Amino acid sequence: MIIQTNLCDQCGTCISVCPVDALMLTEHTLVIDHEKCTECMLCVHICPVAALERQS
């Protein structure tokens, strides 16, 4: 997964739907733990500003 930090407003909606707790907010940005992420795409579909996308 890739975070488009210029779009992310740090609302936390993606964090609440992640079944493996792979997303976390730091002081200034959203961070993905790629070791935990299963690329289920729930965060991509729920993000209100389309700041997340699948890595190619």
Secondary structure, DSSP 8 states (H G I E B T S, - for coil): -EE-TTT-----HHHHH-TT--EEE-SSSEEE-TTT-----HHHHH-TT--EE---
